[in-house]
Amino acid sequence: MIRSALLLAAAAALTLPLSASAQSGFGNSALKGHDTRAPIDIDAARIEVRDRDSQAIFSGAVRVVQGNMTLNAATMRVFYENAAGGNLAINRLDAEGGVQLVSPSERVSSRLGIYDVQTRQITFVGGVVLNRGDSVLRGERLVIDLENGRSTLDGSASSTDGGPRVTGRFVVPPRGSQ
């Protein structure tokens, strides 16, 4: 039941506009300008292909690498379509269970993650922790826009329910003496 609710919240998060307060964000991501057309490499213990549904389900310590971005999870559902030349075009990856994203300057962990390749957004839902250097933010829904590098974090999966708040610790680097 909780799993279904989280998946539903994650899917809804992709369609909701962000509130004005959420749009202020947490600065730019190192993933700004990430090439979503780069090859996607997937490594897992098992794959189940549901060709009729244009889906592949990977399980067992799944690792996805695209450029300088790595996405790890217990299971990952990949939605694809047939493309020119007999290739497959990946449209979306839904990650579940111990989701972790690692890039050169940030780490994200959550219960669920949705990488929408077409809209160039990654959405994380459920116990989200965002680390950049020694600074850390916690919330329930994080959206990273890969085109402009903007990250937005909400305290709850629905930014209008008045639930938990975003918390953070910002480490200020030492400044040179003047």
KELO-771160 format. One record per residue: x, y, z of N, C-alpha, C, CB in turn; residue in one letter. Coordinates in steps of 0.2 Angstrom, whole numbers, plus 5000, padded with zeros to 4 digits. Glycine has a CB too. Layout:
// residues N
XYZXYZXYZXYZA
...
// end
This chain:
// residues 178
500449945000500050005000500450065000499550005006M
500950065004501450125005501850134998501950125010I
502050074995502350074989501950104983502650004987R
501350084983500850114978500750184979500150074978S
500650204985500550284987501250324984500450294994A
501850294986502450334984502450334976503050294987L
502350274973502350284965501850334963502250214963L
501250334965500750374963500950454964500050364967L
501250464970501550534972502050554967501750534979A
502550504965503050514961502850534954503550454961A
502350494952502050504945501650574945501550454943A
501350594950500950654951501450714951500550654957A
502050704954502550754955502750774948503150734959A
502750734943503050744936502550794933503150684932L
501950794935501450834931501250904935500750794930T
501450904941501250964945501751024944501250954952L
501451084943501951144943502251154950501551204940P
502851184950503151194956502851264959503851194956L
502751264966502551324969503051374968502351304976S
502851434969503351494969503951484974503051564970A
503751464980504351454985504751394983504051444992S
504551344980504951294978505451314972504551234976A
505151354968505551374962506251414964505151414958Q
506251434970506951474972507451424972506851504979S
507351354973507851304973508451304977508051304966G
508951264976509551254979510151264975509551184983F
510051314970510651324966510651274960511251324970G
511151284956511251244950511551174951511651284945N
511351124948511651064948512251054944511051004947S
512651014945513250994941513050964935513750954945A
512350944935512150904929511850954924511550854932L
511851014925511651064920511951054913511851134922K
511451044908511651034902511850954901512251074900G
511650914905511850844905511550814898511450804910H
511950774894511750754888511350694888512450734884D
510650704888510150644889510150604883509450674890T
510550624877510550574871511250534872510650624865R
511650544877512250494877511950424879512650524883A
512350374877512150304878512050294886512750254876P
511550254887511350234894511650164895510650244895I
512050144899512350084901511950054907513050084902D
511749994907511349964913511649904914510549954911I
511749894921512049834924511549804929512749844926D
511349744929510949714934511049644935510149734933A
510749614940510749544941510249504937510649524948A
509749534935509149504931508849554927508649474936R
508549534921508149574917507549534915508549604911I
506949564915506349534912506049584907505749524918E
506049564901505749604895505049594894506149594889V
504649644894503949644893503849684886503549674898R
504049654881504049684874503349714872504349634869D
502849674874502149694872502049764875501649644874R
502349774881502149834885502749894884502149824892D
503249874880503849914879504149934885503649974875S
504249884889504549894896505149834897504049894902Q
505649854901506149804903506149814911506749804900A
506149764915506249774922506849744924505649744926I
507349784927507949764929507949754937508549814927F
508249704940508249694947508949674949507749654949S
509049684955509749654958510249704958509849594955G
510349754962510849804962510949834955511549774965A
510449864953510449894946510849964946509749914944V
511249964941511750024940511650054933512450004942R
511450114933511350144926511850204926510650174925V
512250204920512750254919512650294913513450234919V
512550364913512550404907512950464908511750424906Q
513450464904513950514905514250514912513650584903G
514250574915514550584922514050574927514850654923N
513450544926512950524930512850454931512250564928M
512750434938512650364939512050354944513250334943T
511550314942510950304946510950224948510350324941L
510850214954510850154957510150134961511450134962N
509950074961509250064964509249984964508650094960A
508749964969508649884969508349864963508249874975A
507849904960507449884954507349944950506849844955T
507349934943507249984939506849964933507950014936M
506250004931505849984926506050034920505049994928R
506150014914506350054909505850054904507050024906V
505550114902505050114897505450144890504550174899F
505250104885505650114879505150114873506250064878Y
505450134867505050124861505550104855504650194859E
505350084850505750064844505950124840505450014839N
506550134839506850194835507050174828507350224839A
507350214825507550204818508150154819507750274815A
508250114813508850074813508850014818509450114815G
508249994820508149944825508449954832508549884822G
508550014833508750034840508150044845509250094840N
508350044851507850064856507950134859507750004862L
507450174860507450234863507150234870507150294858A
507550244875507350244882507050314883507950234887I
506350304885505950364887506050384894505250354885N
505950334898505950344906506250284910505250364908R
506550304915506750254920506450264927507550244920L
506050214929505850214936506250174941505050194936D
506550204946506950174950506650164957507650204951A
506750104960506350094967506850054971505750054966E
506850074978507250044983507950064983507249974981G
508150104988508850124989509050164984509250064991G
508650214981508850244975509450294977508250284972V
509950294973510550344974510750374967511150304977Q
510850434967511150464961511850494963510650524958L
512350494959512950514960513250554954513450464962V
513450614955513750654949514350684952513250714947S
514750724948515350744951515350794957515750784945P
514750824958514750874963514150864968514650944961S
513750804967513150794971513050724972512550834969E
512650714978512450644979511650654981512850604984R
511250604979510550614981510350534983510050634975V
509950534988509650464990508950474991510050434996S
508550424990507850424991507550354990507450474985S
506850354991506550284990506350274983505950284994R
506150324979505950314972506350374968505150324971L
506450354962506650404957506450394950507450394957G
506250444947505950444940506450484935505250464939I
506750454931507150494926506750494919507950464925Y
506550554918506150564912506650594907505550614913D
506850544902507350564897507050624892507550504893V
506450614891506150664886506050734889505450634884Q
505850734895505750804898506450834901505250804903T
506950784901507550804904507550824912507950854900R
507150784915507050794922507150724926506350824924Q
507450734932507450674937507050704943508150654939I
506550654945506150674951506350614956505450674949T
506450634962506550594968506050604973507250604971F
505750544976505150554981505350504987504550534977V
505250534993505250484999505950495002505050414997G
505950525008506550525012507150555008506750465014G
507050605004507650634999508150665004507350684994V
508750655002509350685005509850704999509750635010V
509950774999510350794994511050824997510050854990L
511550794995512250824997512650854992512650765000N
512850914993513350954989513950974993512951014985R
514450944992515050954996514850935003515251024996G
514950975008514850965015514150985017515350995020D
513751015013513051045014512550985012512951105010S
512050985016511550935015510850965016511650875020V
510350945012509650965012509250895012509451005006L
508750905016508250845017507550865015508250815024R
507150825012506450845010506150775008506450895005G
505550785004505150735002505150724994504450735005E
505250784991505250784984505750824981504550794981R
506150804977506750844973506650834966507450814976L
506650884962506650884955507250924952506050924952V
507650884948508250914945508150924938508850864946I
508150984935508050994928508750994925507751064927D
508850944921509450934918509650984912509550864915L
509151024910509351074905509651134908508651084901E
509251154913509551224916509951214922508951264917N
509951154925510251134931509951154938510951174931G
509351174937508951204943508751134947508351244941R
508851144954508551094958508051124963509151054962S
507451084964506951114968506751054973506351134964T
506751074979506551024985505951044989507151014989L
505551004989504951014993504950975000504251004989D
504651005005504550965011504150905011504451005017G
503650905006503250845006503150834998502550865009S
502850774997502750754990502250794986502550674989A
501750824990501350874987501450944991500550854988S
501750984987501951054990501451094993502351094984S
500751074993500251114995499951085002499751124990T
500151025004499850995010500051015017499950915009D
500551065017500751085024501051035028500151115027G
501350985025501650935029502350945031501650865025G
502850905031503550915033503850965029503950845032P
504350995032504651055029505351035026504751115034R
505651065022506351055020506851075026506551095013V
507351035027507851055032508551055028507851005038T
508951095031509651095028510151115033509651135022G
510751105031511351125034511851145029511751065039R
512051215029512451235024513151255027512151305021F
513651225024514351235027514651295023514751165026V
514851345026515151405023515951395023514951465027V
516251395017516951385017517351445020517151375009P
517851435023518251485026518451535020518851455029P
518451595022518651655018519351675020518151715018R
519751695015520451725016520451785020520751735009G
520951795024520951855029521151915024521551845034S
520851965027520852035023521252085026520152065022Q
// end
